[in-house]
Amino acid sequence: IIHGTNNSVLLVGAPGSAKKEVLERVLGDLLAEFNEEGKSASVGVVRLSGLLHSDECSALREIARQLCDTWDLNFLKSASFSTNLRFLREILSELDKG
């Protein structure tokens, strides 16, 4: 986050080994550290489910919806795949500028 790079994490463990709790704690700590209260968020979390968002179109639509919620932007339910893709490129470009 500090250097503006994307990083991925794979969290593996047996059922009931508190993977979700660890992830929620880490995400909560990151959001608290990098998002100042009363200001627009600088870090957001997008959650997708392979069961609910099983194709590119529904996944992009859900990513756009969650980003709009995080940054108080207008979300258009009727937006096409290309419109959502263009929106995502634009918002990521803006976020990259800082």
Long-range contacts (C-beta under 8 A, 24 or more apart in sequence): 1-30, 1-34, 1-43, 4-96, 4-98, 40-71, 40-72, 41-70, 41-71, 42-95, 44-70, 44-71, 45-70, 56-81, 57-81, 60-84, 60-85, 60-88, 63-88, 64-88, 67-91
